[in-house]
Amino acid sequence: MLNYLVLLRHGQSQWNLENRFTGFHDVDLSEKGELEAIKAGEMLKDAVIKFDNIFSSTQIRANRTAEIVLNTAGQGDLFAEMVCHPHLRERNYGDLTGLNKDETREKYGEDQVHIWRRSYEVAPPGGECLKDVVENRVRPYFTEHIKPLLAEEKNVLIVAHGNSLRATLITLGVETPDTINDTEFPTGQPLVFEFEDGEIIKRYFL
């Protein structure tokens, strides 16, 4: 019998729209982000995946996406049971938070900003690198709270952020620190993992 893990990056936020480093800053969805969440809900409804558990971060852009998705998918009752945890928050961008990405490239140089954004072990000033997100937050939380549900053949939805979801891929063992740079999470597009007997047998975007 198959069970499912679905990873969903929140819909476009207002700071995504403004091309700013967001990180821990709490901003709501843009109008486009709300529409992306509706579309994601429609895709999950069409896929006929009935969730048993849902997890999200403590940030409003993820929480609002989850609410819209569940309501659209006809599973709105599950929203009241959603577990929100700070370990699933976006990566902390430290001193870059709030800065326009293009202006930051002009100030620090394209190469330096690329390293801050994509290096596994180099953190921006005052912030976290992806390794920090994996080892200090996502891996321990996933192992304790989510992995056991998948072992019980539950269907699980995680609505979170680009970097916490990339950290989840490393935790699942489907990506490594060497391959993760090539992995993108489009806003509002569900990534489905099919499990059989506790093993991943298929991975695809809806």
Rosetta silent file (secondary structure, phi, psi, omega in degrees, C-alpha in Angstrom):
SEQUENCE: MLNYLVLLRHGQSQWNLENRFTGFHDVDLSEKGELEAIKAGEMLKDAVIKFDNIFSSTQIRANRTAEIVLNTAGQGDLFAEMVCHPHLRERNYGDLTGLNKDETREKYGEDQVHIWRRSYEVAPPGGECLKDVVENRVRPYFTEHIKPLLAEEKNVLIVAHGNSLRATLITLGVETPDTINDTEFPTGQPLVFEFEDGEIIKRYFL
SCORE:     score description
SCORE:     0.000 S_00000001
   1 L     0.000  132.553 -179.144    0.000    0.000    0.000 S_00000001
   2 E   -81.585  146.069  163.780    1.329    3.415   -0.979 S_00000001
   3 E  -133.528  166.711 -166.996    1.569    6.397    1.309 S_00000001
   4 E  -128.343  142.990  164.944    2.654    9.925    0.472 S_00000001
   5 E  -118.358  124.305  178.539    4.884   12.723    1.680 S_00000001
   6 E  -116.963  125.529  176.143    4.197   16.049   -0.027 S_00000001
   7 E  -105.407  128.413 -176.579    6.591   18.983    0.303 S_00000001
   8 E  -133.775  119.060  171.411    5.188   22.385   -0.603 S_00000001
   9 E   -76.548  139.841  178.721    6.956   25.711   -0.637 S_00000001
  10 L   -52.717  158.292  173.364    4.650   28.571    0.304 S_00000001
  11 L   -64.990  166.985 -179.126    3.145   30.735   -2.404 S_00000001
  12 L   -51.267  130.467  175.814    4.940   33.904   -3.457 S_00000001
  13 E   -94.155  170.315  179.605    5.354   36.266   -0.511 S_00000001
  14 H   -62.794  -35.808  179.438    5.362   40.036   -0.637 S_00000001
  15 H   -79.406  -25.457  168.718    9.144   40.067   -0.186 S_00000001
  16 H   -60.420  -44.559 -179.879    9.577   37.415   -2.890 S_00000001
  17 H   -60.347  -39.190 -178.026    7.744   39.856   -5.113 S_00000001
  18 L   -86.739    2.815  176.614   10.034   42.684   -4.017 S_00000001
  19 L    61.634   41.713  179.348   13.145   40.480   -4.535 S_00000001
  20 E  -107.453  151.405  169.602   14.256   40.775   -0.909 S_00000001
  21 L   -70.171  123.206 -172.498   16.051   38.320    1.353 S_00000001
  22 L  -102.226  -56.649  176.972   13.284   37.235    3.716 S_00000001
  23 L    57.891 -126.936 -177.272   14.580   34.542    6.062 S_00000001
  24 L   -76.326  -12.434 -177.649   13.091   34.791    9.549 S_00000001
  25 L   -65.896  137.787 -173.327   11.152   37.974    8.735 S_00000001
  26 L   -96.484  103.933  178.254    7.416   37.331    8.810 S_00000001
  27 L  -124.307  151.352 -176.389    5.695   38.555    5.654 S_00000001
  28 L   -85.771  175.419  177.185    2.362   37.527    4.176 S_00000001
  29 E   -70.771  150.023  168.074    1.556   36.167    0.742 S_00000001
  30 L   -80.318  173.685  176.153    1.268   38.405   -2.281 S_00000001
  31 H   -59.783  -41.972  177.502   -1.864   38.245   -4.413 S_00000001
  32 H   -62.274  -38.165  179.639   -0.002   35.924   -6.770 S_00000001
  33 H   -62.399  -38.466  176.507    0.998   33.775   -3.788 S_00000001
  34 H   -64.006  -40.628  178.706   -2.639   33.312   -2.790 S_00000001
  35 H   -67.109  -37.054  176.842   -3.463   32.199   -6.340 S_00000001
  36 H   -63.874  -38.485  178.974   -0.510   29.781   -6.296 S_00000001
  37 H   -66.126  -39.993  176.659   -1.831   28.274   -3.052 S_00000001
  38 H   -61.426  -45.309 -179.584   -5.279   27.817   -4.607 S_00000001
  39 H   -62.570  -40.863  178.600   -3.727   26.106   -7.627 S_00000001
  40 H   -61.938  -41.141  177.418   -1.674   23.813   -5.359 S_00000001
  41 H   -62.365  -39.177  178.304   -4.839   22.854   -3.500 S_00000001
  42 H   -65.759  -39.701  178.978   -6.564   22.060   -6.780 S_00000001
  43 H   -65.214  -40.250  179.593   -3.638   19.884   -7.877 S_00000001
  44 H   -70.066  -34.395  175.882   -3.682   17.948   -4.618 S_00000001
  45 H   -64.164  -44.222  179.141   -7.432   17.497   -4.864 S_00000001
  46 H   -65.073  -30.922  179.539   -7.057   16.130   -8.394 S_00000001
  47 H   -77.757  -10.266  177.552   -4.286   13.802   -7.161 S_00000001
  48 L    55.722   48.956  174.616   -6.734   12.431   -4.558 S_00000001
  49 L  -103.375  115.174  179.699   -4.212   12.491   -1.720 S_00000001
  50 L   -97.551  115.895 -174.776   -5.992   12.539    1.649 S_00000001
  51 L   -84.003  144.002  173.852   -3.636   13.777    4.350 S_00000001
  52 L   -97.111  -32.858 -176.563   -3.436   12.394    7.866 S_00000001
  53 E  -141.460  148.279  176.772   -0.968   14.957    9.215 S_00000001
  54 E  -136.155  137.928  178.540    0.247   18.416    8.266 S_00000001
  55 E  -126.305  149.164  177.155    3.305   20.328    9.438 S_00000001
  56 E  -149.886  173.643  173.276    4.367   23.910    8.838 S_00000001
  57 L   -82.623 -172.652  176.856    6.741   26.530   10.146 S_00000001
  58 L   -95.379   12.086 -174.146    5.690   29.324   12.467 S_00000001
  59 L  -101.029  141.695 -168.567    5.748   31.872    9.636 S_00000001
  60 H   -64.041  -33.630 -178.169    2.605   33.380    8.188 S_00000001
  61 H   -64.948  -33.442  176.239    3.449   32.850    4.514 S_00000001
  62 H   -77.474  -41.676 -179.182    3.617   29.100    5.095 S_00000001
  63 H   -63.920  -42.377  179.600    0.609   28.993    7.424 S_00000001
  64 H   -66.657  -39.184  176.756   -1.599   30.956    5.037 S_00000001
  65 H   -60.411  -46.027 -179.573   -0.539   28.738    2.159 S_00000001
  66 H   -59.729  -43.672 -178.970   -1.435   25.647    4.175 S_00000001
  67 H   -62.360  -47.081 -179.515   -4.848   27.037    5.070 S_00000001
  68 H   -63.872  -43.494 -178.825   -5.696   27.948    1.473 S_00000001
  69 H   -60.821  -48.659 -177.702   -4.398   24.624    0.147 S_00000001
  70 H   -64.673  -42.565  178.854   -6.375   22.519    2.587 S_00000001
  71 H   -62.182  -42.101 -179.368   -9.586   24.486    2.060 S_00000001
  72 H   -67.830  -35.613 -178.001   -9.228   24.228   -1.704 S_00000001
  73 L   -80.688   -1.142 -179.231   -8.435   20.519   -1.524 S_00000001
  74 L    78.013   22.380  179.743  -11.549   19.870    0.583 S_00000001
  75 L  -125.134   34.814 -175.325   -9.520   19.042    3.697 S_00000001
  76 H   -59.871  -26.329 -179.587  -10.006   22.271    5.626 S_00000001
  77 H   -63.273  -25.658 -177.335  -10.793   20.459    8.875 S_00000001
  78 H   -72.095  -19.627 -176.883   -7.172   19.322    9.085 S_00000001
  79 H   -59.651  -36.595 -179.787   -5.917   22.902    9.414 S_00000001
  80 H   -64.680  -20.871 -178.685   -6.933   23.013   13.095 S_00000001
  81 H   -99.891    3.762 -177.438   -4.613   20.051   13.711 S_00000001
  82 L   -62.805  134.748  177.813   -1.627   21.527   11.862 S_00000001
  83 E   -97.269  120.220  178.908    1.617   21.365   13.821 S_00000001
  84 E  -107.780  131.757 -177.812    3.719   24.536   13.504 S_00000001
  85 L  -142.425  139.571 -178.380    7.334   24.463   14.620 S_00000001
  86 H   -64.874  -21.051  178.857   10.198   26.978   14.392 S_00000001
  87 H   -65.712  -17.325 -179.789   12.607   24.262   13.211 S_00000001
  88 H   -96.681    7.539  177.876   10.778   24.332    9.854 S_00000001
  89 L   -65.591  163.831  173.696   11.321   28.079    9.356 S_00000001
  90 L   -61.912  161.944  175.729   13.239   29.506    6.425 S_00000001
  91 L   -61.900  141.613  176.641   17.000   29.876    6.730 S_00000001
  92 L   -77.521  116.277 -179.842   18.106   32.887    8.754 S_00000001
  93 L   -88.511    4.321  173.044   19.725   35.322    6.317 S_00000001
  94 H    56.324 -126.791 -175.699   21.148   37.442    9.130 S_00000001
  95 H   -67.871  -14.011  179.201   22.410   40.846    8.000 S_00000001
  96 H   -82.756  -13.670 -175.587   21.040   40.279    4.486 S_00000001
  97 L   -56.229  126.610  178.104   17.433   40.148    5.717 S_00000001
  98 L    91.086  -13.341 -178.584   15.331   42.789    4.001 S_00000001
  99 L   -79.459  144.780  173.870   17.976   43.709    1.444 S_00000001
 100 E   -69.100  133.454 -174.426   17.163   43.730   -2.260 S_00000001
 101 H   -65.509  -38.786  179.370   19.018   40.844   -3.900 S_00000001
 102 H   -67.274  -42.193  178.811   20.139   42.837   -6.935 S_00000001
 103 H   -65.829  -35.021  178.309   21.424   45.697   -4.799 S_00000001
 104 H   -66.251  -37.655  176.791   23.231   43.195   -2.568 S_00000001
 105 H   -64.420  -40.190  178.850   24.993   41.740   -5.624 S_00000001
 106 H   -64.039  -35.593 -176.239   26.083   45.227   -6.658 S_00000001
 107 H   -78.196  -45.218 -172.750   27.435   45.898   -3.163 S_00000001
 108 H  -105.586  -12.741 -178.015   29.196   42.607   -2.401 S_00000001
 109 L    97.907  144.809 -177.939   29.660   41.113   -5.861 S_00000001
 110 H   -57.484  -44.510 -175.760   27.860   38.335   -7.709 S_00000001
 111 H   -64.611  -43.622 -178.397   30.269   35.622   -6.567 S_00000001
 112 H   -64.793  -42.762 -179.747   30.055   36.469   -2.861 S_00000001
 113 H   -66.940  -37.015  177.056   26.259   36.601   -2.872 S_00000001
 114 H   -62.282  -40.812  177.411   26.120   33.304   -4.761 S_00000001
 115 H   -62.496  -45.894  179.115   28.299   31.721   -2.065 S_00000001
 116 H   -61.099  -37.517 -176.284   26.046   33.058    0.695 S_00000001
 117 H   -79.976  -35.366 -168.375   22.949   31.790   -1.071 S_00000001
 118 H  -118.589  -14.480  178.187   24.158   28.404   -2.294 S_00000001
 119 L   -65.757  140.449 -179.883   27.179   27.275   -0.291 S_00000001
 120 L   -72.748  -33.361 -171.012   26.325   24.389    2.023 S_00000001
 121 L  -117.444   -2.221 -179.670   28.692   25.486    4.799 S_00000001
 122 L  -104.473  119.418 -178.522   29.213   29.264    4.376 S_00000001
 123 L   -93.277  148.294  170.628   26.665   31.424    6.211 S_00000001
 124 L   -67.159  160.492 -177.927   25.829   35.057    5.423 S_00000001
 125 L   -54.288  123.572  177.876   26.913   37.509    8.131 S_00000001
 126 L    75.973    8.044 -174.584   24.864   36.853   11.256 S_00000001
 127 L  -120.822 -159.678 -178.722   22.851   34.092    9.583 S_00000001
 128 L  -114.355  147.070  165.504   22.692   30.360    8.936 S_00000001
 129 L   -91.970  170.254 -178.117   24.187   28.188    6.225 S_00000001
 130 H   -63.805  -34.454  177.844   22.170   25.296    4.826 S_00000001
 131 H   -59.001  -39.616  176.580   24.189   22.827    6.900 S_00000001
 132 H   -59.528  -43.403 -178.616   22.975   24.641   10.037 S_00000001
 133 H   -64.098  -42.055  179.999   19.372   24.243    8.886 S_00000001
 134 H   -65.053  -57.197 -168.161   19.871   20.539    8.191 S_00000001
 135 H   -80.668  -31.911 -176.643   21.786   19.507   11.277 S_00000001
 136 H   -91.809  -20.072 -172.924   20.432   21.887   13.926 S_00000001
 137 H  -128.605  -66.854 -167.922   16.796   22.004   12.911 S_00000001
 138 H   -69.509  -47.849 -177.147   15.295   19.936   10.120 S_00000001
 139 H   -59.967  -50.296  179.591   17.026   16.584   10.544 S_00000001
 140 H   -63.620  -38.167 -179.335   16.351   16.210   14.286 S_00000001
 141 H   -68.292  -46.284 -179.283   12.764   17.448   13.958 S_00000001
 142 H   -61.285  -44.899 -177.431   11.963   15.291   10.945 S_00000001
 143 H   -62.103  -39.527 -176.516   13.542   12.204   12.495 S_00000001
 144 H   -81.345  -38.917 -168.126   11.598   12.539   15.737 S_00000001
 145 H  -109.602  -27.916 -173.397    8.210   13.775   14.558 S_00000001
 146 H  -106.415  -43.257 -179.448    7.660   13.028   10.852 S_00000001
 147 H   -55.020  -42.315  178.775    9.624    9.894    9.988 S_00000001
 148 H   -61.920  -32.956  178.522    7.613    7.731   12.440 S_00000001
 149 H   -67.557  -40.129  177.582    4.350    8.812   10.750 S_00000001
 150 H   -64.843  -36.090  177.278    5.693    7.778    7.353 S_00000001
 151 H   -65.612  -26.869  176.737    6.686    4.430    8.866 S_00000001
 152 L   -87.056    8.523  178.085    3.039    4.059    9.957 S_00000001
 153 L    64.382   34.993  174.065    2.041    4.651    6.315 S_00000001
 154 L   -83.594  154.202  172.666    0.455    8.027    7.042 S_00000001
 155 L   -94.791  122.508 -171.179    0.066   10.670    4.340 S_00000001
 156 E  -122.914  135.269  174.169    1.984   13.782    5.410 S_00000001
 157 E  -114.238  128.405  173.526    2.021   17.330    4.049 S_00000001
 158 E  -116.075  118.526  176.169    4.826   19.755    4.933 S_00000001
 159 E  -109.140  110.718 -173.474    4.250   23.389    3.966 S_00000001
 160 E  -146.077 -133.440 -167.246    7.433   25.312    4.558 S_00000001
 161 L  -132.902  162.606 -175.688   10.188   27.265    2.795 S_00000001
 162 H   -50.644  -49.030 -174.690   12.753   26.832    0.043 S_00000001
 163 H   -80.862  -34.711  176.764   15.699   26.139    2.325 S_00000001
 164 H   -69.674  -28.792  176.208   13.946   24.127    5.021 S_00000001
 165 H   -77.304  -35.958  173.759   12.513   21.943    2.247 S_00000001
 166 H   -63.385  -37.451  175.132   15.929   21.592    0.592 S_00000001
 167 H   -63.786  -34.027  177.572   17.181   20.523    4.017 S_00000001
 168 H   -65.507  -37.950  178.351   14.367   17.969    4.087 S_00000001
 169 H   -62.645  -39.090  176.702   15.602   16.481    0.802 S_00000001
 170 H   -67.446  -41.698  178.246   19.036   15.970    2.343 S_00000001
 171 H   -61.045  -38.213  178.409   17.427   14.466    5.445 S_00000001
 172 H   -71.654  -17.898 -179.137   15.475   12.054    3.245 S_00000001
 173 L    85.206   11.274 -179.601   18.716   11.046    1.527 S_00000001
 174 L   -91.958  -13.302  172.552   17.484   11.920   -1.959 S_00000001
 175 L  -134.848  161.606  178.401   19.950   14.815   -2.289 S_00000001
 176 L  -124.448  168.906  174.794   23.424   15.439   -0.880 S_00000001
 177 L   -55.974  -25.779 -179.734   25.359   18.603   -0.004 S_00000001
 178 L   -81.964  -26.192 -176.444   26.996   18.230   -3.424 S_00000001
 179 L  -102.949  -13.832 -170.086   23.752   17.937   -5.425 S_00000001
 180 H   -66.294  -24.946 -179.078   21.412   20.211   -3.486 S_00000001
 181 H   -63.087  -24.937 -178.498   22.507   23.368   -5.327 S_00000001
 182 H   -86.897    0.109 -175.634   20.811   22.113   -8.474 S_00000001
 183 L   -99.863  124.086  177.827   17.494   21.628   -6.665 S_00000001
 184 L  -117.052  146.737  173.460   14.883   24.376   -6.798 S_00000001
 185 L  -113.879   99.429  175.321   11.512   24.567   -5.076 S_00000001
 186 L   -61.863  146.372  177.594    9.108   26.694   -7.136 S_00000001
 187 L   -65.258  134.913  172.537    6.578   28.533   -5.000 S_00000001
 188 L    71.170   21.012  179.657    3.244   26.759   -4.714 S_00000001
 189 L  -120.037  112.181 -175.230    4.168   23.575   -6.578 S_00000001
 190 L   -67.173  133.827  172.490    3.721   20.306   -4.629 S_00000001
 191 E  -105.676  119.432 -173.524    6.592   17.795   -4.674 S_00000001
 192 E  -104.202  133.314  169.160    5.239   14.293   -4.090 S_00000001
 193 E  -114.290  126.938  173.958    7.110   11.307   -2.693 S_00000001
 194 E   -96.850  130.059  178.557    5.470    7.910   -2.965 S_00000001
 195 E  -112.302  144.041  171.788    6.452    5.421   -0.261 S_00000001
 196 E  -140.149  122.434 -177.125    6.011    1.680   -0.249 S_00000001
 197 L    54.016   39.257  175.830    7.056   -0.397    2.764 S_00000001
 198 L    80.633    1.593 -178.848    8.917    2.613    4.138 S_00000001
 199 E  -114.806  142.853  176.265   10.977    3.192    0.997 S_00000001
 200 E   -73.558  125.522  179.214   10.706    6.004   -1.538 S_00000001
 201 E  -113.316  -15.588 -179.403    9.696    4.560   -4.897 S_00000001
 202 E  -157.731  148.448  179.681    8.814    7.702   -6.831 S_00000001
 203 E  -142.680  127.684 -178.077    9.357   11.484   -6.675 S_00000001
 204 E  -161.475  152.325  170.780    7.625   14.069   -8.869 S_00000001
 205 E   -85.524  140.516  172.478    6.166   17.560   -9.014 S_00000001
 206 L   -76.254    0.000    0.000    2.440   17.858   -9.631 S_00000001
